[in-house]
Amino acid sequence: MPKMWQGVTEKIKARQAKRKKIDDSRPIRTEFVPDEYFCLPPLNLENLHPNEIKPLFLAKIMYCKELYSCSSKEPDGVRKRNHKTETIKELAHFAKTSKLIYEEEVVKEFLEMIKVNIITQIPEYDDEDDDIFKEPQFEHIGFMLNLLALFMANKHLDAKAIKPYINPSFIRDLFRQLHHPDERIREGIKTIIHQFYVQFVGHRTFIRRNIRDQLLTFIYEDDTYRGTPHLLQVMGSIVRGYSTPLKNEHKLFLVKVLLPLHASPKFSDFSSNMSFLMVHFAQKDPSLSSVILSAVLRLWPLANTPKELELLEEVEEILSFCEPEVFSQVCNDLFKRLGKCMGSQHYQVAERSLYFLNKTYILGLIEENIKLAFPAIIPELVQTASTHWNHSIVLLVCNLLRSLMEIDEDLFTTIVYECDMGSEQSVDIEDRRSTARKTIATGMERVSDLKNKESIASLSPNRKSGSKNDKYMQRH
């Protein structure tokens, strides 16, 4: 035998001899009780008889069902808390690989321990408070959430065997815990709900129904529920896994639940999650793009700049999956809205919509629907070029006008002439072209004038910090 293996063999033999010595030198224990310091023997497989492992594991589970205050400063309370923390870590290490945890007697007690620790009373907290809420018991709740996640991810998991213990009552309790003011707990609960959806096929309809009911309550009754962004994240993963063609119930969920959420005053809390969902619905069924865009345009805010920016991003992403025949159904309303956004006196809204229209694929859509797009867009651009307060916006407008002029010069010059002259189009095509070029040139002159004024204002010692332009510039 090679020398490199001799040492390994000797260690194995020594370990086996040590185990035999332990087994022969003492009686087998079938019951374990914490000592006066609340400790149990370590769950060390090398020092335990095989028949002792299960009783000790159950004893540690029973011990962790006890709730100890994590905020206690008393020596006894601190000792209890620390011992429980170490015991949970020990259970987590054991749960990663052992099949024992999935035995019926063990899994029942294990899941009961999890429920006792993570299903708690929701503390009262004002979300307007500047201080971020930190759950005092998170040391134990967080470990328990991680332990349950490990349990669900174990390769030995038999979903059918444990399904009776993951019942609707437990799932409803998890949905209630998503209202907890501690973000860390909500994130952990979200992960568990998603794992349940993946593992328990029989519970999927129930979970989707609970998500639907909770979101409808948020829309029409009580918008204080803190778990809406997390439910939408779960739905994002669910929708991504839908097969095509989409079922009618999934389309109905989009129309009746997800789209009305765009009207929520708290839309900013979950705008990125919503955008993700809308894009995936559009990917699964491109015909839904027109349904989504029509709803978004109908619910467009009148005086909410952050929301306008979020919706512009969402619309841009959806358009990247929109087929030409579908786009033609909404292009008129869409271009009217974009025209208003380009003329917005808010710098970011105007800038975002102008960058939007400068995208190559958007210009392609404009070219395909030119007779609807030009009359909606060009008058707003001409107006913005002559009236907007910011030189960067005016410059972007002039560049966009040049790009549109290259697409269809005749139609472009006709519309610009009507905007400039306020009358019927000129018979002379050169007059129209001259007017269009003059409009762009005048806009470029305004860019220089505005830049000079801004430079002078920034150097002026008597400059008023509260002026309109100053507020915009400081903000952006």
QUIFEN-V637296 format. One record per run of one state. SS is the DSSP state (A for helix, B for strand, O for the rest). FROM is the first residue (numbers start at 1). TO is the last residue. If there is no record, write none. Layout:
[[SS | FROM | TO] [SS | FROM | TO]]
//
This chain:
[[O | 1 | 2] [A | 3 | 25] [O | 26 | 44] [A | 45 | 47] [O | 48 | 49] [A | 50 | 64] [O | 65 | 74] [A | 75 | 95] [O | 96 | 99] [A | 100 | 102] [O | 103 | 103] [A | 104 | 118] [O | 119 | 137] [A | 138 | 153] [O | 154 | 158] [A | 159 | 165] [O | 166 | 167] [A | 168 | 177] [O | 178 | 182] [A | 183 | 199] [O | 200 | 200] [A | 201 | 220] [O | 221 | 227] [A | 228 | 240] [O | 241 | 247] [A | 248 | 263] [O | 264 | 266] [A | 267 | 269] [O | 270 | 270] [A | 271 | 284] [O | 285 | 287] [A | 288 | 298] [O | 299 | 304] [A | 305 | 319] [O | 320 | 323] [A | 324 | 327] [O | 328 | 330] [A | 331 | 342] [O | 343 | 346] [A | 347 | 357] [O | 358 | 359] [A | 360 | 368] [O | 369 | 369] [A | 370 | 387] [O | 388 | 390] [A | 391 | 407] [O | 408 | 408] [A | 409 | 421] [O | 422 | 428] [A | 429 | 459] [O | 460 | 467] [A | 468 | 475] [O | 476 | 476]]
//
